[in-house]
Each structure stands twice: as C-alpha cells, then as structure tokens.
C-alpha cells in the first residue's frame, strides 16, 4: 500500500488563486491593524508625554487589553459587532497599543536634552520640535516597536479564521478540521514567511529613514 504523501503539492498547485486571495486578506487585516494601532498609539503617546501622570493609566489599560486571550476577546466582541472585519480589527488593534505606546514614549524620552535646548534657542515651537526633531530622532526605537507589533499581528491574524476572517488562518483551520497536513502546513509556513518579509521591509524602511544611524556606525 502506497504511503500518503506528507504534503500534496498538486493540492497547492490547484489552490494558487485561493492562496493569492488569502495573502491579500492577511496583508489587509495586518496593515489596517498596525496602521490604526500606530495612529492611536501616537495620539496616546502625545497625551502621555504632555501629561506624564496619564502614562501609567494609559499603559495599564493597554496592558490589560494585551493580556486578554485573543479567542476570548473575539468571543466577547462577536455578540456586538458580529462575524465581521470590525470584530477582527478591534481585537488586532488592541494588541498593538502597549508595544507601540511604550516604544514611542521611550523613543521621545531618549532624545538628548541638549538637542531640545538647541532647538528652543533656534525658536522652535513645542509642536514643531516634536514633528521635526524629536519624532525623527525617535524613529529607530519606534520602528523597533512597529516591527514587534507587525510580526505579532501577522500571527494573530491567523486566529481570526475562527470568525471567518483569517487570511492564512483559513488554511490552518481547514487542515485541523480535516486532519489534512497540506493546508495546515501551508498556512503556517506562509504566515512565517509573511512575518519575515514584513519585518525585513521595516528594517529597510528604517535604514532609509534614519541614514544618520548607519553613517555613525560606519
């Protein structure tokens, strides 16, 4: 009796269209979550920097959201927002906040006081200093947080297959339900490759946006 192949390559070849659509869905869910999370985190970080007493409660709430198991969070949201992209995104965005807020605040706090004093002497307003000096200098730390948030989100997106939104998670779910190795392995491998690709892209972006860091190392 011929042994069952571990991976059916012909199955993968027959589902290339499905793989493409799932890739786009995974990218969309990840991109929206990280993008919205970055905007919200930037706003919260500005509040935390201007009003230091708010930093602890902001990170506490973000920490509580981060510790809620994803499946439990989706289960709580489904009765309110249904089996929708909104449900998936609320959960995914909530897991980015703690990472991004901490890194944004740490990056801004890491700007030397001498730089701020020089900017003030040159007539920079607080807002202009933040946008043109503090934020650019904080980019390496911010992008480091963005990398962690992105890789984490790529992994969490697979779990949204439980509410019908999962990108590559749909393959994993299919494989588990049918005890079929091929889609299970395909979904897992593609998720890992996507996380590596996005992380590499962010490294390149950091390299392009912060030329002074690698010039200094050189």
N, C-alpha and C positions, 0 to 999 in steps of 0.2 A: 504493500500500500504506500502510495506516494505521500510524503510528509507535506503538511500545509506550509506554504512559504510564510516567513515571519512578516514580510511586507509585500503587498501586492502592487508592484509598480504599474501594472496595467490599470488598476483602480485609480491610482493617482493620475495617470495619463488621461483617463476618461473624465476626470473631475477638474481639469485645469480651469475651466470657466468658473466653477464654484470656488476654487482656491483664489482666483483673482477677485471675485466679489467679496469673499471673506477677508481678504487682505485690505481692501478698501474700507470695509466696515471696521476692521480692527484699527486702522490708521485714523479713521474719522472719530471713533469713540475715544481713542487715546489723545488725539490732537485737541478735541474740544475740552476734554477733562483737564489737560495740562494747561491749555491756553486760558480757560476760565479760572482755573486754580491760581495761575500766575497773576492775573489781573486782581482777583480778590485778595490774594496774599500781599500784593504790592500795596493795595489800599489799607489793609490791616496793619502792615508794617509801618506805613507812614504815620498812622494813628499811634502805634506803639512807640515810635521814635519821638514824635512830638509830645506825647503824654506818656511818660515812662511807667506810670502806675497802671496803665492798661495792658502792658506787655504780659504780665503774669496771667490775668484772666483770659486774654486772647489765646495764649499758648495752652492754657488749661483746657479751654473749650475745644481747641483744635486737637489736643491730645486725647480728650475723651472720644471725639469722633474717630480718631485714628485707631483707638483700641477696640472699637465695636467690630465684631466679626462681620466680614462683608456679606455673607449669606444672611445673617440676622438683620443687617441693615436693609438689604433688598427686601426681605420679608416684611419689615416694618413699613417700607415705602410703597409696596405694591397696592395695598388697600387704598392708598391716597392717590397715587399717580399712575397706577396700573402697570401692565407689562409693556412699558414704553422706554424710548431712549432717555426721556427725562428721568425716569427712575434710575437707570444705569448711570447717568451723568451726575446726578446728585450724590450718589454713593462714591463714584470715582473722584469727583472734585474734592469731597470731604477728606479723602485720604492724602491729598497733596498739600493741604494747608499747613500742617505742622512742620513738614520738611521745608517748605518754601518760606514761611514766615521766619523761622529760625535762621535760615541762611541769608535772607535779605537783611534782617536786622544785624546779624553778625558781620555781614559784608560792609554795611554802612558804618557800624561801630569801629571797624578795622581801618577806616580812613584816618591817616595821621592828623592830629590837631594842628600841626604846623601847616598842612595843606589848607585846612579850613581858615586859619588865621590869615594866610596869604591871600585867599580868595576874598575874605571880608575886607582886607586892606585895599583890594583892587575894585571894590564896590559891588561885589556880587550880592544879590538878594538871597534870602534863605531858599526860595524855590529854585532860583537859577543855579545856586550852588549844588542843590540836590540833583538836578537833572544833568548838569554839565560836568560836574566834578565827582560828587560822591557816588552816584549811580555807576558811572563808567569804571571808577576805581574798584567798586564792589563787584563788578561783573564776574571775576573768576570764582568768587565764593557763591554768588547767585547761580551761576551756571552749574556749579558742582551740585547744588541742591536740585536744580532743574533736571540734571542727569538722573539723580536718585529717584525723583518723583516720576520721571518718564519711564524708567525701567520698571518701577513698582507698578505703575498704571498699566503697562503692557501686560504684566502678569495678571492683574486684577480684572482686566477686560475679559479674559477667558472665562471668568466666573459668571459674567453677565449672560452667558449662554443659558443659565438657569431661568432667566426671564425673557429668553428669546432674542437676545441682543449680542451674542458672544463673539463675533468675529471668528478667530481660530478656535475659540472655545466650543463652537458648534461641532467641529470635528472631534474634539476630545469627548464631548458629551455623547456623540454618536458612537464612538468607539467603545465607551464604557457601557452604554445600553445594550450594544450588540455583541460585546466581548470580541471586538474586531480590532486587531492591532494596528492596521494600516492608518485609519483616520486618527486614532488615538496618538500614535507616534508622530504623524504628520502635523497635527495641531500643536503638539508640544515643541517639536523641532522648529516649526515656523515662528512660534512665539519667541523662542530663544533667539533665533536669527534676527527677528524684527527688533528685539530689545538691543541686540548688539549693534545693528545698523543705526538705530536712532541715537544710541549713546555715542557712537563714532561720529555721527553727524554733529552732535552738540559739541564734541571735542574740537572738531574742525571749525565750528562757529565761534567757539571761544578763542581759538587761535587767530581767527580773522578779526575779531572784535577787540582783542587785547594784545596788539603787537608789542607793546612795551614790556610785557611779561617775558616773552621768549627772547627779546633783544637783550633784556637784563641778564637772563641766564646765559645767553651767548657771550 
